[in-house]
Amino acid sequence: MWPKDNPESWKSIHEFVAEFPDDHAYWSKWKPIVRDFVSVLEVRGLVELFRIGQSMHTIIFSTLEHHRLGSEPRVTLEFNPTEQMVWIAYSRSPGHLLPADDPLYREPMSQETVPISDAVPITLGYLRRLWSETKPNLPIPDALKAA
């Protein structure tokens, strides 16, 4: 069963992250980074504003009220604990997650790779864009204002 609302999706993402093994060299470093990142966004008040989910080990944000994205805008994050970097992308298709030689590959509308230490403020910028483009009649919530 998929999460029915935004708060449930945030609870579900914590459960998803917890399932990765603690005794694996890569995932044991990945887990605390993602868990802490998600927690910081929760404390900022983003739970009611965005649905959060995953595809494989990427984290995805949307403003939809339901599970399963089609061509709707989304913000995708991929954490690399080995290099201490986060890839952040804004797109309308999951095609950016495919290999570049796949015929369904689609370049994200914008993307950047940043140090983990810079990921929260940069992600907030991407989420402001997502909010503005998907909820143009609503003001930018305080939780999305600069860190």
DRENDO-1510 file (C-alpha; in Angstrom, 1 decimal, always signed):
<recs>
REC; n; res; u; v; w
REC; 1; MET; +0.0; +0.0; +0.0 .
REC; 2; TRP; +1.3; +3.4; -1.0 .
REC; 3; PRO; +1.4; +6.3; +1.5 .
REC; 4; LYS; -2.0; +8.1; +1.4 .
REC; 5; ASP; -0.7; +11.6; +2.1 .
REC; 6; ASN; +2.4; +13.8; +2.6 .
REC; 7; PRO; +3.0; +13.0; +6.3 .
REC; 8; GLU; +2.7; +9.3; +5.6 .
REC; 9; SER; +5.1; +9.5; +2.7 .
REC; 10; TRP; +7.7; +11.1; +5.0 .
REC; 11; LYS; +7.2; +8.3; +7.5 .
REC; 12; SER; +7.5; +5.8; +4.7 .
REC; 13; ILE; +10.8; +7.3; +3.5 .
REC; 14; HIS; +12.3; +6.8; +6.9 .
REC; 15; GLU; +11.3; +3.2; +6.9 .
REC; 16; PHE; +12.8; +2.8; +3.3 .
REC; 17; VAL; +16.1; +4.3; +4.5 .
REC; 18; ALA; +16.2; +2.1; +7.6 .
REC; 19; GLU; +15.9; -1.1; +5.4 .
REC; 20; PHE; +19.4; -0.6; +3.9 .
REC; 21; PRO; +22.1; -2.7; +5.6 .
REC; 22; ASP; +24.2; -1.4; +8.4 .
REC; 23; ASP; +27.0; -3.8; +7.7 .
REC; 24; HIS; +27.7; -2.7; +4.2 .
REC; 25; ALA; +30.6; -0.3; +3.5 .
REC; 26; TYR; +28.5; +1.9; +1.1 .
REC; 27; TRP; +25.0; +1.8; +2.6 .
REC; 28; SER; +26.2; +2.2; +6.2 .
REC; 29; LYS; +27.6; +5.6; +5.2 .
REC; 30; TRP; +24.6; +6.4; +2.9 .
REC; 31; LYS; +21.9; +5.8; +5.6 .
REC; 32; PRO; +22.9; +8.5; +8.1 .
REC; 33; ILE; +23.4; +11.1; +5.4 .
REC; 34; VAL; +20.0; +10.6; +3.9 .
REC; 35; ARG; +18.3; +10.2; +7.3 .
REC; 36; ASP; +19.8; +13.4; +8.6 .
REC; 37; PHE; +19.0; +15.3; +5.4 .
REC; 38; VAL; +15.3; +14.2; +5.4 .
REC; 39; SER; +15.1; +15.1; +9.1 .
REC; 40; VAL; +16.4; +18.6; +8.5 .
REC; 41; LEU; +13.8; +19.2; +5.9 .
REC; 42; GLU; +11.1; +17.8; +8.2 .
REC; 43; VAL; +12.2; +20.3; +11.0 .
REC; 44; ARG; +11.9; +23.1; +8.4 .
REC; 45; GLY; +8.2; +22.2; +8.0 .
REC; 46; LEU; +8.2; +20.6; +4.5 .
REC; 47; VAL; +6.1; +17.5; +5.5 .
REC; 48; GLU; +2.8; +19.1; +4.8 .
REC; 49; LEU; +4.0; +20.8; +1.6 .
REC; 50; PHE; +5.7; +17.9; -0.3 .
REC; 51; ARG; +5.2; +14.3; -1.0 .
REC; 52; ILE; +8.5; +12.4; -0.7 .
REC; 53; GLY; +9.3; +9.0; -2.2 .
REC; 54; GLN; +12.1; +7.0; -3.8 .
REC; 55; SER; +13.1; +5.2; -6.9 .
REC; 56; MET; +15.8; +2.7; -6.2 .
REC; 57; HIS; +18.1; +4.7; -3.9 .
REC; 58; THR; +17.1; +8.2; -5.1 .
REC; 59; ILE; +14.9; +10.5; -3.1 .
REC; 60; ILE; +12.1; +12.3; -5.0 .
REC; 61; PHE; +9.9; +15.3; -4.0 .
REC; 62; SER; +6.7; +16.3; -5.7 .
REC; 63; THR; +3.6; +18.4; -4.9 .
REC; 64; LEU; +1.2; +15.8; -6.0 .
REC; 65; GLU; -1.5; +14.4; -3.7 .
REC; 66; HIS; -1.0; +10.9; -4.9 .
REC; 67; HIS; +1.6; +8.2; -5.5 .
REC; 68; ARG; +3.2; +7.6; -8.9 .
REC; 69; LEU; +4.6; +10.4; -11.1 .
REC; 70; GLY; +4.1; +10.6; -14.8 .
REC; 71; SER; +5.4; +13.7; -16.5 .
REC; 72; GLU; +4.8; +15.9; -13.5 .
REC; 73; PRO; +7.7; +18.1; -12.2 .
REC; 74; ARG; +9.8; +16.6; -9.5 .
REC; 75; VAL; +13.1; +17.2; -7.6 .
REC; 76; THR; +15.4; +14.2; -7.4 .
REC; 77; LEU; +18.4; +13.7; -5.2 .
REC; 78; GLU; +21.0; +11.1; -5.4 .
REC; 79; PHE; +23.5; +10.9; -2.4 .
REC; 80; ASN; +27.0; +9.7; -2.9 .
REC; 81; PRO; +28.6; +9.1; +0.5 .
REC; 82; THR; +31.9; +8.1; -0.9 .
REC; 83; GLU; +32.5; +11.4; -2.5 .
REC; 84; GLN; +30.3; +13.3; +0.0 .
REC; 85; MET; +28.3; +14.8; -2.8 .
REC; 86; VAL; +24.6; +15.1; -3.7 .
REC; 87; TRP; +23.3; +15.2; -7.3 .
REC; 88; ILE; +20.1; +17.4; -7.4 .
REC; 89; ALA; +17.9; +17.6; -10.5 .
REC; 90; TYR; +14.6; +19.2; -11.6 .
REC; 91; SER; +12.8; +17.3; -14.3 .
REC; 92; ARG; +9.4; +16.3; -15.6 .
REC; 93; SER; +10.4; +12.7; -16.5 .
REC; 94; PRO; +12.1; +9.8; -14.7 .
REC; 95; GLY; +14.2; +9.4; -18.0 .
REC; 96; HIS; +17.1; +11.3; -16.4 .
REC; 97; LEU; +17.7; +8.2; -14.2 .
REC; 98; LEU; +18.3; +6.0; -17.3 .
REC; 99; PRO; +21.7; +5.5; -19.0 .
REC; 100; ALA; +22.4; +8.2; -21.5 .
REC; 101; ASP; +22.4; +5.7; -24.4 .
REC; 102; ASP; +18.8; +4.5; -23.5 .
REC; 103; PRO; +16.3; +5.8; -26.0 .
REC; 104; LEU; +14.0; +6.9; -23.2 .
REC; 105; TYR; +16.8; +9.0; -21.5 .
REC; 106; ARG; +15.8; +12.7; -20.9 .
REC; 107; GLU; +18.2; +15.4; -19.7 .
REC; 108; PRO; +16.9; +17.1; -16.6 .
REC; 109; MET; +15.7; +20.7; -16.9 .
REC; 110; SER; +18.3; +21.7; -14.4 .
REC; 111; GLN; +20.8; +19.7; -12.3 .
REC; 112; GLU; +23.9; +20.1; -10.2 .
REC; 113; THR; +26.2; +18.1; -8.0 .
REC; 114; VAL; +27.1; +19.7; -4.7 .
REC; 115; PRO; +28.9; +18.9; -1.5 .
REC; 116; ILE; +26.6; +17.3; +1.1 .
REC; 117; SER; +27.2; +20.4; +3.3 .
REC; 118; ASP; +25.6; +22.6; +0.7 .
REC; 119; ALA; +22.7; +20.3; -0.2 .
REC; 120; VAL; +20.0; +21.7; +2.0 .
REC; 121; PRO; +20.0; +25.3; +0.8 .
REC; 122; ILE; +20.4; +24.2; -2.8 .
REC; 123; THR; +17.6; +21.7; -2.5 .
REC; 124; LEU; +15.4; +24.4; -1.0 .
REC; 125; GLY; +16.0; +26.5; -4.2 .
REC; 126; TYR; +14.9; +23.5; -6.3 .
REC; 127; LEU; +11.8; +23.0; -4.1 .
REC; 128; ARG; +10.9; +26.7; -4.4 .
REC; 129; ARG; +11.0; +26.3; -8.1 .
REC; 130; LEU; +8.8; +23.1; -7.9 .
REC; 131; TRP; +6.4; +25.0; -5.7 .
REC; 132; SER; +6.2; +28.0; -7.9 .
REC; 133; GLU; +5.7; +26.0; -11.1 .
REC; 134; THR; +3.1; +23.6; -9.6 .
REC; 135; LYS; +1.3; +25.9; -7.3 .
REC; 136; PRO; +1.5; +29.3; -9.0 .
REC; 137; ASN; -1.5; +30.7; -7.2 .
REC; 138; LEU; -0.1; +30.1; -3.8 .
REC; 139; PRO; +2.7; +32.1; -2.1 .
REC; 140; ILE; +6.0; +30.6; -1.3 .
REC; 141; PRO; +5.7; +29.0; +2.2 .
REC; 142; ASP; +8.0; +30.3; +4.9 .
REC; 143; ALA; +9.5; +26.8; +5.2 .
REC; 144; LEU; +10.9; +27.2; +1.7 .
REC; 145; LYS; +12.5; +30.6; +2.2 .
REC; 146; ALA; +16.3; +30.8; +2.3 .
REC; 147; ALA; +18.1; +28.8; +5.0 .
</recs>
